[in-house]
Each structure stands twice: as structure tokens, then as C-alpha cells.
């Protein structure tokens, strides 16, 4: 097996910073999660293999550089899947709003349930979603929510 050069490793690390959300497109491994499974990148090793934590299994089967295929979350439906998964793992108290990133003090369940994904949002964002739903203001795409954009900027895994 040939190892990639340093420039390739650095390029892959820049493409998949820790916290990035990816979708599996293809992997030839009997232990691989299903195609379409999402995961959160925890690191890229010195062989340029991206190491995710897969949502469905919690496993860390690497995405082998130059062989396996994945892509960053790129559609509203993929973002909704990520937000729904985050909603199941949202802290019970003092969570961050996945839409705006603000701290939601107190019990998370007392905040607003999003109209666009199965997750709690802050009261202000709940009001904004009501206005969006009524057509009074333009809807903010899920791809622009903090929980989706922050990990892609290398801020680490979004913990909510």
C-alpha cells in the first residue's frame, strides 16, 4: 500500500475538519454501515483516511482515502436527517439552539419544537419559524442553521 504525500494528507484534513458531517456513498467492507448513513468526522489520520463516528452504529470504521466514497452534507434533506439525529441527542438542560446557536437556559423541553426538524429550538427561533410558516418572512434553509454550518467551519463536533 502506498501512503499519500503530506500535501494530500493536508488537503483531506482541510476537506474534512473535525465535526464535519458526511454521508456514506460507497464502502466495500462487510462491516460498513448502509449507503446513505451519516457520521461525524473526528479526525483524519496520516494516511489521509477520514475517521467518522457513524450515527447508526456508533462505530468508527474509516473512510479509506482513494477507495471509499463519501460527501459532506449538501442537501436540505441530509441537513434534516442530521438535525433529527441531533434532536435525539440534545442535552436535557442548557442546550444550544441548533438554529441560531444561542444558549437555551433551563430545560430544553420547555423551548419550542422546530417546525422543520425533530429538534428543540429557542423560543425566538420558534417564533421566527411560525412567521416563516405563515409566509410573512422567508424561511432560513436548514443548511444555514448553526448546527449544520459550525462543524463545517472546523469548530469541532456540534454538541448542542
N, C-alpha and C positions, 0 to 999 in steps of 0.2 A: 504494500500500500504506500502510495506517495503522499506525503504531507504537503499541504498548501504552503505557499510562502507567506511571510509576515504581512505583506500588503493585502493579500487575500483574506487572511485572518482578521486584520483590522477593518476591512470593508464589510465583512459579515458581522462583526461586532457592532459596527455603525448601523447596519441594516436592522439588527435585532437587539436593541438595548434591553437590559433587564426591565421586566414589567411589560414588554410588548406582548400584544395578543395576536396569536397566529391561528390559522385554520389549516388542518392537515389535508393535503391534496392527494398524496400518494406515499406509501411506505411499504417496502417489501420485507415484512417481518411478521412472523406468526403471532407475536405479542403486541403488534401495533394496534392502537385504537382505530375505530372506524374512520373512514374518509369523512371529512366534514367536522371532526372533533376539534374543539378549540382548546388552547392551552396558553399558559403564561410563561414567557421566556424568563429563566432565572439566570442564565449566563450563556456565553459562547466559549467553548474550550479552545485550546491551542491548535486543534486540528480543524477549526472552523465549524465544528458541529454545534448546532443550537440545542440547548437543553431546556425543554419546557416542563412544566407540571401540567399534565393533561387533566382537564376538568372531569371527565367521566371516570377515570381510574385513579387519579392522584399519582400515577406512575411518572417516571422521568426518562422514558425512552427517547434517546437523542434523535434529532433530525440530522442525518448524515449529509454533510456538505457534498454537493455534486451528484448525489444519488437520490435521496428522498426529496419530496417536494411539499412546500407549504407556502402560504402567503399571509401577509398582515391583514387584519380585519379591514374590509374595504367597502362593505355594503351596509345599508340600514338594517337588513335582516340579520347579518352577522353581528352588528352592534347590539341589536335587540337580544340576541342569544346571550351575548356577553353580559348585558345588563340584567337579564333574567337570572343568570348564574350568580352574578354578584349579589342580587337580591336575596338569594337563598343563603348567602354567607355574610350578610350585612351585620355589623355589631348591634347588639340589643340596645346599647346606650351610647350616646355621644358619637354617633356616626357622622361621616361627611356626606353632604348631599352629592349624589352622583352626577347631577345635572350642572350645578354651579360650583361645587367644591366647598361650600360653607359648612361650618360645624353645626350639626343639629343637636342642640343641647337636650339632655334628658332622654327619655325612652324613644327609640326610633319608631316604634309602632304608633306613637302619638303624632307623627308627622303625616304628610299627605302621601297617598298611594298614587304613583305615577299613572297617567292615562295611556302612556306609550310603551311602558315596560313593566314587568312584575317586580317593582322595587319601590322603596320609600324614598321620597324627595322632601326637601324642606318645604315649609308652609308657603313661602314666597314662590318657589318654583311650582308648587301645586296650583297657586292662583294663576301663574303665567300659563300653565298647561290648560286651565279652564278657559282662559281668554283665547288661546290657540285653537282649542276645540270648537269654540264658538265662532271662529273665523275673524275675531277682532284684531288679532296680531298674527304675524307669520310664525309658523312652527319652527323651532330650532331643531335641525336634524340631529338624530341620535349620535351621528359621527362627530358632532361638535360638543357633546357632553364631556365634562371633566373626567369622568371615569373611563372614557374612551381615549381622549387626547393626552391626558397626563402621562400614562405609561409610555406612549409612543415618543414622548419628549425625553425619555430616559430618567424620569423621576422615580423609578422603581415600581414594584407591583402596587396597584391601587388597592388600598386596604379598606376603604370606605369609612 
